[in-house]
């Protein structure tokens, strides 16, 4: 499962609060949704945390977001270890602030042997750039044209070795991917609940999953073919 955690700023504005309070509330929603996914046995959860385009936001907000991330990961490390949750980052870590890189590297290393679940944070991430990066890596290896297969390209993505998301959720009612997991989402199901991310609770997640379970995924086949 993957989530675009949208609506933090609007949640704060509607309450007459600074945007930072929306982001702070959003981390609590992330914690609750992670816990619920672990309870449900969802093996992979990817959260869209910071896109390459987000660098265009006010510098003060960007700094707050990374400081908040550092505090969140520092606080949650013991929980990740206790719950056997492996932590990974999708995106260009080298371009992040030094303090953030250090904490990310520490949590990645400490949870590397965890096996019950994988939590991915898409940080400094762009879906188009991810695909271009994979193509460049294949070219650098001297891969011949007939060697550039779906499997070969997928092996160069940030998500190499992980399954594509069955379900992608974007909160706040917006209906677009915003460059998120463009390759991996080819056959994902989508849900666009109106709920703003800080208000998105485990109960909201359960409702989305209930709807998802009633869908038929055909992967290009007909319904008749699936019944045989």
TADA-V227104 format. One record per backbone hydrogen bond with DSSP energy under -0.5 kcal/mol. CO is the residue of the C=O (numbers start at 1). NH is the residue of the N-H. E is the energy in kcal/mol with one decimal. If there is no record, write none. Layout:
# TADA-V227104
co=CO nh=NH e=E
co=CO nh=NH e=E
This chain:
# TADA-V227104
co=1 nh=46 e=-2.1
co=2 nh=169 e=-2.7
co=3 nh=5 e=-0.7
co=3 nh=48 e=-2.7
co=4 nh=6 e=-1.7
co=4 nh=171 e=-1.7
co=6 nh=197 e=-1.9
co=7 nh=11 e=-2.4
co=8 nh=12 e=-1.9
co=9 nh=13 e=-2.6
co=10 nh=14 e=-2.5
co=11 nh=15 e=-0.6
co=12 nh=15 e=-1.0
co=12 nh=17 e=-2.9
co=13 nh=16 e=-1.6
co=18 nh=21 e=-1.5
co=18 nh=22 e=-0.8
co=19 nh=22 e=-0.6
co=19 nh=23 e=-1.9
co=20 nh=24 e=-2.4
co=21 nh=25 e=-2.3
co=22 nh=26 e=-2.0
co=23 nh=27 e=-1.5
co=24 nh=28 e=-1.0
co=25 nh=29 e=-1.5
co=26 nh=30 e=-2.2
co=27 nh=31 e=-2.2
co=28 nh=32 e=-2.1
co=29 nh=33 e=-2.7
co=30 nh=34 e=-2.5
co=31 nh=35 e=-2.2
co=32 nh=36 e=-2.1
co=33 nh=37 e=-2.7
co=34 nh=38 e=-2.3
co=35 nh=39 e=-2.1
co=36 nh=40 e=-2.0
co=37 nh=41 e=-0.7
co=37 nh=42 e=-2.4
co=38 nh=41 e=-0.7
co=43 nh=118 e=-2.5
co=45 nh=120 e=-3.1
co=46 nh=3 e=-2.9
co=47 nh=49 e=-1.0
co=47 nh=122 e=-2.8
co=48 nh=5 e=-0.7
co=50 nh=124 e=-1.1
co=50 nh=125 e=-1.7
co=51 nh=54 e=-0.9
co=52 nh=55 e=-1.2
co=53 nh=56 e=-2.0
co=54 nh=57 e=-1.9
co=58 nh=61 e=-0.6
co=58 nh=62 e=-2.2
co=59 nh=63 e=-2.5
co=60 nh=64 e=-2.0
co=61 nh=65 e=-2.4
co=62 nh=66 e=-1.9
co=63 nh=67 e=-2.4
co=64 nh=68 e=-2.8
co=65 nh=69 e=-2.0
co=66 nh=70 e=-2.2
co=67 nh=71 e=-2.2
co=68 nh=72 e=-2.5
co=69 nh=73 e=-2.7
co=70 nh=74 e=-2.2
co=71 nh=75 e=-2.2
co=72 nh=76 e=-2.2
co=73 nh=77 e=-1.2
co=76 nh=80 e=-2.5
co=77 nh=81 e=-2.3
co=78 nh=82 e=-2.7
co=79 nh=83 e=-2.5
co=80 nh=85 e=-3.2
co=81 nh=84 e=-1.0
co=84 nh=86 e=-0.6
co=84 nh=116 e=-1.4
co=84 nh=117 e=-1.3
co=86 nh=119 e=-3.5
co=88 nh=121 e=-2.2
co=89 nh=91 e=-0.6
co=90 nh=123 e=-1.7
co=91 nh=93 e=-1.3
co=92 nh=95 e=-1.1
co=93 nh=96 e=-2.2
co=97 nh=101 e=-2.5
co=98 nh=102 e=-2.4
co=99 nh=103 e=-1.8
co=100 nh=104 e=-2.7
co=101 nh=105 e=-2.7
co=102 nh=106 e=-2.1
co=103 nh=107 e=-2.5
co=104 nh=108 e=-2.7
co=105 nh=109 e=-2.3
co=106 nh=110 e=-2.5
co=107 nh=111 e=-1.9
co=109 nh=112 e=-0.9
co=111 nh=114 e=-2.1
co=117 nh=86 e=-3.2
co=118 nh=45 e=-2.5
co=118 nh=120 e=-0.6
co=119 nh=88 e=-2.6
co=120 nh=47 e=-2.7
co=120 nh=122 e=-0.5
co=121 nh=90 e=-2.5
co=121 nh=123 e=-1.0
co=122 nh=49 e=-1.7
co=122 nh=50 e=-2.3
co=124 nh=92 e=-1.6
co=125 nh=52 e=-2.0
co=126 nh=130 e=-2.2
co=127 nh=131 e=-1.8
co=128 nh=132 e=-2.5
co=129 nh=133 e=-2.9
co=130 nh=134 e=-2.0
co=131 nh=135 e=-2.2
co=132 nh=136 e=-2.7
co=133 nh=137 e=-2.3
co=134 nh=138 e=-2.0
co=135 nh=139 e=-2.5
co=136 nh=140 e=-2.6
co=137 nh=141 e=-1.1
co=138 nh=143 e=-2.3
co=139 nh=142 e=-1.6
co=144 nh=147 e=-2.0
co=145 nh=148 e=-1.4
co=147 nh=149 e=-1.6
co=149 nh=153 e=-2.5
co=150 nh=154 e=-2.7
co=151 nh=155 e=-1.6
co=153 nh=156 e=-1.8
co=154 nh=157 e=-1.2
co=157 nh=160 e=-1.7
co=159 nh=162 e=-2.6
co=166 nh=189 e=-2.7
co=167 nh=2 e=-2.3
co=168 nh=191 e=-2.0
co=169 nh=4 e=-3.2
co=170 nh=173 e=-0.5
co=171 nh=174 e=-0.6
co=177 nh=180 e=-0.8
co=179 nh=127 e=-1.9
co=179 nh=181 e=-0.6
co=181 nh=185 e=-1.9
co=183 nh=186 e=-1.2
co=185 nh=188 e=-1.3
co=189 nh=168 e=-2.6
co=191 nh=170 e=-2.5
co=193 nh=173 e=-1.9
co=195 nh=172 e=-2.3
co=196 nh=199 e=-1.9
co=196 nh=200 e=-0.6
co=197 nh=200 e=-1.7
co=199 nh=201 e=-0.8
co=201 nh=205 e=-2.2
co=202 nh=206 e=-2.6
co=203 nh=207 e=-1.8
co=204 nh=208 e=-2.1
co=205 nh=209 e=-2.7
co=206 nh=210 e=-2.1
co=207 nh=211 e=-1.9
co=208 nh=212 e=-2.4
co=209 nh=213 e=-2.2
co=210 nh=214 e=-0.6
co=211 nh=214 e=-1.1
co=212 nh=215 e=-1.8
co=215 nh=217 e=-0.6
co=216 nh=218 e=-0.7
co=218 nh=221 e=-2.2
co=222 nh=226 e=-1.6
co=223 nh=227 e=-1.0
co=224 nh=228 e=-0.6
co=225 nh=228 e=-0.9
